[in-house]
């Protein structure tokens, strides 16, 4: 677990959007502490409001965590949209989506776990909170749209006229890249492979699985998302910079 950063002193609350201020404060705590065991009282202290103020917007701590997860999904959505701008080739598009997904997951593991982990399922309602689920759907739609574009271009073995087929294909690709991201965060891989090597191999398998028989593999190279490997490896020893002791330990 990364070394905890010193908590900043609370700042007086001076503006009107208390709900947004509480979400931003909780997000800062998740990022700094790399967990979400803080209390609503601590969120209030950091936001510079009374300890009762958060309850006006978030009756339960889980409500606040769901809102934080929604922000994470919105960031994922926006990151994917920015990374894929101007990319027309379906396989290159899929490639950059998957690489960006891994990068964003590794940059803030606690937020990633909150977004996708079981904590938000423990609501007793049989489903995840609506705000988090809706934001997650928007992020996933970027991948589904890429699959649909590949299907329409006759590159992927997916029926462009079947929404169910598109969703299943996107789910298969998502499952693969999500699994890799989670395994790396948990420092589970033991093979003598760098993170780049594992991503490359995984994406070759995903592309091959989706590619329509007879379709030519893409010759277009997607630009790899920029990742601060030195900062990442400092916080997460299982991830090492390319060319510098690249093996997963």
Secondary structure, DSSP 8 states (H G I E B T S, - for coil): --------------SS-HHHHHHHHHHHHHHHHSS----HHHHHHHHTS-TTGGGGT-SSHHHHHHHHHHHHHHHHHHHHHHHHTT---HHHHHHHHHHHHHHHHHHTHHHHHHHHSGGGGTTSSSS--HHHHHHHHHHHHHHHHHHHHHHHTT-BSS-TT-HHHHHHHHHHHHHHHHHHHHHHHTT---SS--HHHHHHHHHHHHHHHHB-TT--------------HHHHHHH-TT---TTSS-S--
